[in-house]
Amino acid sequence: MKGRYSEIWQYFRKDTIACLGLAVLAMLILVAILGKVFTEWLVIFDPAEVRLMDKLLPPLSQVSASLPEIQRPVFGLYLLGTDDLGRDILARMLQGSFVSLSIGLVAMAIAVLVGVLVGATAGFYGNRKLGPVSIDTLLMRMTDVFLCFPSFFLILTVVALLPASVYYIMVVLGLTSWMGIARFVRAEFLSLRQRDFVLAAIASGIPDRRLIFIHVLPNALAPILVSATISVATAILTESALSFLGFGVQPPDATWGNILADGKNYIFDAPWMFFIPGAAIFIIVLAFNLVGEGLREASHPRLRRR
């Protein structure tokens, strides 16, 4: 198994575009961590500070001389400009980076947990009967039912009915995006269950739990990682759409989605309010998709570029 993942990493490193996406992701994660530190722990940047004298200033604008010293942002400049309330967009983007990325990662973790549980059970115990139908048939038809619902409208309905909370958004996004992972894991388990090392482990009497988690699941991690990276991008995009529509994270907390929503009324008067969060969402989603595509090609020998 170690040799297999070393081989995947070796091929992944040869993909310049995927490595660029990975570098961008590492930088954005660092920015998100620094955003949490600078806006909530050390409060070097204050994303909630209203400065009406400095509203709708473009990037690299000087701070108004009439502002008290306590209200002046760091560096004495608005590096990314201000919004319609005079709030520093850089501070709001830093706060929003941690919120948006944490929502994507937690939603992905929930989706992977549920998807692996359902897919592994269907793939490993598929032939066993549960009443008149097999376990595989029951779980896959349940997955098909979830796939039939328009996921975004289902998420929109559930989030609208629940109290406004970032934790509810994480859970709802995770519980509505596990189906693809479940199908991938099931297919891998059905394939791996016929391999010689699994048949030998079954013949030696190894308990099912140990067989699944020690022998089968580690060999199915490659497609899970691919699905997980794409799931993070999808969760961030969905959360941004929810916040843009007013059903996501509520003010005064900032996410890239509600920063984008604040800027939609000033797209011609103050385009930086709209294009800066839009560019950030585009870059992070593109980076996750590039890493996912690179992992997919590296983990499948037939897809590798010669």
C-alpha positions as CSV (number, residue, x, y, z in Angstrom):
1,M,0.0,0.0,0.0
2,K,2.9,2.4,0.9
3,G,4.4,1.7,-2.5
4,R,1.1,2.5,-4.3
5,Y,0.7,5.9,-2.6
6,S,4.4,6.7,-3.2
7,E,3.8,6.0,-6.9
8,I,0.6,8.2,-6.9
9,W,2.6,11.1,-5.3
10,Q,5.4,10.6,-7.9
11,Y,3.0,11.0,-10.8
12,F,1.2,13.8,-9.1
13,R,4.4,15.8,-8.7
14,K,4.9,15.6,-12.5
15,D,1.6,17.4,-13.1
16,T,2.6,21.0,-13.0
17,I,-1.0,22.3,-13.0
18,A,-2.0,20.1,-10.2
19,C,1.0,21.1,-8.1
20,L,0.2,24.8,-8.8
21,G,-3.3,24.1,-7.5
22,L,-1.9,22.4,-4.4
23,A,0.5,25.4,-3.8
24,V,-2.5,27.8,-4.1
25,L,-4.5,25.7,-1.6
26,A,-1.6,25.7,0.9
27,M,-1.4,29.5,0.6
28,L,-5.2,30.0,1.0
29,I,-5.2,27.7,4.1
30,L,-2.4,29.8,5.6
31,V,-4.3,33.0,4.8
32,A,-7.4,31.5,6.5
33,I,-5.4,30.6,9.6
34,L,-3.9,34.1,9.7
35,G,-7.3,35.6,9.1
36,K,-8.7,33.8,12.2
37,V,-5.7,35.0,14.3
38,F,-5.7,38.6,13.0
39,T,-9.5,39.2,13.1
40,E,-10.6,37.3,16.3
41,W,-7.6,36.6,18.5
42,L,-5.2,39.6,18.1
43,V,-7.8,41.8,16.3
44,I,-5.2,43.5,14.2
45,F,-7.9,43.8,11.5
46,D,-11.4,44.6,12.6
47,P,-13.9,43.4,9.9
48,A,-16.9,44.9,11.8
49,E,-15.5,48.4,12.3
50,V,-17.8,50.9,10.5
51,R,-16.1,54.1,9.1
52,L,-18.8,56.0,7.2
53,M,-16.3,58.8,6.3
54,D,-14.3,56.2,4.3
55,K,-17.1,54.3,2.5
56,L,-16.7,53.0,-1.1
57,L,-13.0,53.8,-1.2
58,P,-11.0,51.9,-3.9
59,P,-8.0,49.6,-3.2
60,L,-4.8,51.3,-1.8
61,S,-6.8,54.3,-0.6
62,Q,-5.4,56.4,2.2
63,V,-7.3,56.5,5.5
64,S,-9.3,59.6,6.3
65,A,-7.3,62.0,8.3
66,S,-10.3,62.8,10.5
67,L,-10.7,59.3,11.8
68,P,-9.6,58.7,15.4
69,E,-6.4,56.7,15.9
70,I,-8.3,53.8,17.4
71,Q,-10.4,53.4,14.2
72,R,-7.5,53.4,11.8
73,P,-6.7,50.2,10.0
74,V,-3.3,48.6,10.0
75,F,-0.8,50.0,7.4
76,G,-2.8,53.2,7.2
77,L,-4.2,52.0,3.9
78,Y,-7.3,50.2,2.7
79,L,-5.4,47.6,0.7
80,L,-8.6,46.2,-0.9
81,G,-10.8,49.2,-0.5
82,T,-13.9,49.6,1.6
83,D,-17.6,48.7,1.3
84,D,-20.7,50.8,1.6
85,L,-20.4,51.1,5.4
86,G,-16.7,51.9,5.3
87,R,-15.6,48.5,6.5
88,D,-12.2,47.3,5.4
89,I,-12.7,44.7,2.7
90,L,-9.3,43.1,3.5
91,A,-10.4,42.4,7.1
92,R,-13.7,41.0,5.9
93,M,-12.0,38.8,3.3
94,L,-9.6,37.5,6.0
95,Q,-12.4,36.6,8.3
96,G,-14.5,35.1,5.4
97,S,-11.6,32.9,4.3
98,F,-11.6,31.0,7.5
99,V,-15.4,30.7,7.7
100,S,-15.8,29.6,4.0
101,L,-12.9,27.1,4.1
102,S,-13.9,25.6,7.5
103,I,-17.5,25.1,6.2
104,G,-16.1,23.3,3.1
105,L,-13.7,21.1,5.1
106,V,-16.3,20.1,7.8
107,A,-19.0,19.5,5.2
108,M,-16.5,17.3,3.2
109,A,-15.6,15.4,6.4
110,I,-19.3,14.6,7.1
111,A,-19.9,13.6,3.5
112,V,-16.9,11.3,3.4
113,L,-17.9,9.7,6.7
114,V,-21.4,9.0,5.6
115,G,-20.4,8.0,2.1
116,V,-17.7,5.6,3.2
117,L,-20.0,4.0,5.8
118,V,-22.8,3.5,3.2
119,G,-20.5,2.5,0.3
120,A,-18.3,0.1,2.4
121,T,-21.4,-1.6,3.8
122,A,-23.0,-2.0,0.4
123,G,-19.8,-3.2,-1.3
124,F,-18.6,-5.6,1.4
125,Y,-22.0,-7.0,2.6
126,G,-23.8,-6.5,-0.7
127,N,-24.9,-10.1,-1.1
128,R,-26.3,-10.6,2.3
129,K,-30.1,-10.4,2.6
130,L,-32.1,-8.0,4.7
131,G,-35.6,-9.3,4.4
132,P,-36.6,-9.7,0.7
133,V,-33.8,-7.6,-0.7
134,S,-30.0,-7.5,-0.4
135,I,-28.2,-4.9,1.7
136,D,-26.5,-3.6,-1.5
137,T,-29.9,-3.1,-3.3
138,L,-31.4,-1.4,-0.2
139,L,-28.5,1.0,0.3
140,M,-28.1,1.9,-3.4
141,R,-31.8,2.5,-3.9
142,M,-31.7,4.8,-0.9
143,T,-28.7,6.6,-2.5
144,D,-30.6,6.9,-5.7
145,V,-33.6,8.5,-3.9
146,F,-31.2,11.1,-2.4
147,L,-29.7,11.7,-5.9
148,C,-33.2,12.4,-7.3
149,F,-33.8,15.4,-5.2
150,P,-32.4,18.8,-6.6
151,S,-29.7,19.1,-4.0
152,F,-29.4,22.9,-3.9
153,F,-33.2,23.5,-3.5
154,L,-33.2,20.8,-0.8
155,I,-30.4,22.6,1.0
156,L,-32.1,25.9,0.6
157,T,-35.3,24.6,2.1
158,V,-33.6,23.0,5.1
159,V,-31.4,26.0,5.8
160,A,-34.4,28.3,5.6
161,L,-36.3,26.2,8.1
162,L,-33.4,25.9,10.6
163,P,-32.1,28.7,12.8
164,A,-29.3,30.7,11.2
165,S,-26.0,29.0,12.3
166,V,-22.8,28.1,10.6
167,Y,-22.9,24.7,12.2
168,Y,-26.3,23.8,10.7
169,I,-24.9,24.8,7.3
170,M,-21.9,22.5,7.7
171,V,-24.2,19.6,8.7
172,V,-26.8,20.2,5.9
173,L,-24.1,20.5,3.2
174,G,-22.4,17.3,4.4
175,L,-25.6,15.3,4.6
176,T,-26.7,16.2,1.1
177,S,-23.4,15.5,-0.7
178,W,-22.3,12.0,0.3
179,M,-24.0,10.1,-2.5
180,G,-21.2,10.3,-5.1
181,I,-18.6,9.2,-2.5
182,A,-20.8,6.2,-1.5
183,R,-21.0,5.0,-5.1
184,F,-17.2,5.4,-5.6
185,V,-16.5,3.4,-2.4
186,R,-19.0,0.7,-3.2
187,A,-17.4,0.2,-6.6
188,E,-13.9,0.0,-5.1
189,F,-15.0,-2.5,-2.4
190,L,-16.7,-4.7,-5.0
191,S,-13.5,-4.8,-7.0
192,L,-11.1,-5.2,-4.0
193,R,-13.3,-7.9,-2.4
194,Q,-12.3,-10.3,-5.3
195,R,-8.5,-9.7,-4.9
196,D,-6.3,-12.5,-3.7
197,F,-5.1,-10.7,-0.5
198,V,-8.7,-10.1,0.6
199,L,-9.8,-13.7,-0.1
200,A,-6.7,-15.0,1.8
201,A,-7.6,-12.7,4.7
202,I,-11.2,-14.0,4.7
203,A,-10.0,-17.6,4.6
204,S,-7.7,-17.0,7.6
205,G,-10.7,-16.0,9.7
206,I,-9.9,-12.3,10.2
207,P,-12.9,-10.5,11.7
208,D,-14.9,-8.3,9.3
209,R,-14.2,-5.1,11.1
210,R,-10.4,-5.6,10.8
211,L,-10.7,-6.8,7.3
212,I,-12.6,-3.7,6.2
213,F,-10.5,-1.1,8.0
214,I,-7.0,-2.7,7.8
215,H,-7.0,-4.5,4.4
216,V,-9.8,-3.1,2.1
217,L,-10.4,0.6,3.1
218,P,-6.7,1.8,2.9
219,N,-6.6,0.4,-0.7
220,A,-9.7,2.4,-1.6
221,L,-8.4,5.8,-0.3
222,A,-7.3,7.1,-3.7
223,P,-10.8,7.6,-5.1
224,I,-12.0,8.8,-1.7
225,L,-9.4,11.6,-1.7
226,V,-10.4,12.6,-5.3
227,S,-14.0,12.8,-4.3
228,A,-13.2,14.7,-1.0
229,T,-11.2,17.5,-2.8
230,I,-14.1,18.0,-5.3
231,S,-16.6,17.9,-2.4
232,V,-14.8,20.8,-0.6
233,A,-15.0,22.9,-3.7
234,T,-18.7,22.1,-4.1
235,A,-19.4,22.9,-0.5
236,I,-17.7,26.3,-0.7
237,L,-19.5,27.1,-3.9
238,T,-22.9,26.1,-2.4
239,E,-22.2,28.0,0.9
240,S,-21.3,31.1,-1.2
241,A,-24.6,30.8,-3.1
242,L,-26.6,30.4,0.1
243,S,-24.9,33.4,1.7
244,F,-25.4,35.4,-1.5
245,L,-29.1,34.7,-1.3
246,G,-29.2,35.6,2.4
247,F,-29.8,32.0,3.7
248,G,-26.2,31.3,4.7
249,V,-23.9,32.8,7.4
250,Q,-25.6,35.9,8.7
251,P,-24.0,39.4,9.4
252,P,-21.9,40.5,11.2
253,D,-19.9,37.4,10.4
254,A,-18.3,37.7,7.0
255,T,-18.0,35.0,4.3
256,W,-17.1,35.4,0.7
257,G,-20.7,34.8,-0.3
258,N,-22.2,37.6,1.8
259,I,-19.3,40.0,0.9
260,L,-20.3,39.3,-2.7
261,A,-23.9,39.9,-1.9
262,D,-23.0,43.3,-0.4
263,G,-21.2,44.3,-3.6
264,K,-23.9,43.4,-6.1
265,N,-25.6,46.8,-5.7
266,Y,-22.4,48.6,-6.4
267,I,-21.0,46.6,-9.3
268,F,-20.5,49.8,-11.4
269,D,-19.8,52.3,-8.7
270,A,-17.5,50.1,-6.6
271,P,-16.6,47.1,-8.7
272,W,-13.9,45.9,-6.2
273,M,-16.6,45.0,-3.7
274,F,-17.9,42.5,-6.2
275,F,-14.8,41.3,-8.1
276,I,-12.5,40.7,-5.1
277,P,-14.7,38.0,-3.3
278,G,-15.8,36.6,-6.7
279,A,-12.1,36.1,-7.7
280,A,-11.4,34.5,-4.4
281,I,-14.2,32.0,-4.8
282,F,-13.2,31.3,-8.4
283,I,-9.5,30.7,-7.4
284,I,-10.2,28.4,-4.4
285,V,-12.8,26.3,-6.3
286,L,-10.4,26.0,-9.3
287,A,-7.5,25.0,-7.1
288,F,-9.5,22.2,-5.4
289,N,-10.7,21.0,-8.8
290,L,-7.1,21.0,-10.2
291,V,-5.8,19.0,-7.2
292,G,-8.7,16.6,-7.6
293,E,-8.1,16.1,-11.3
294,G,-4.4,15.6,-10.6
295,L,-5.1,13.0,-8.0
296,R,-7.6,11.2,-10.3
297,E,-5.1,10.9,-13.1
298,A,-2.3,9.9,-10.8
299,S,-4.4,7.2,-9.1
300,H,-5.6,5.6,-12.4
301,P,-2.7,4.2,-14.6
302,R,-4.9,4.4,-17.7
303,L,-5.4,8.1,-17.3
304,R,-1.8,9.0,-16.7
305,R,-0.2,11.3,-19.2
306,R,2.7,9.8,-21.0
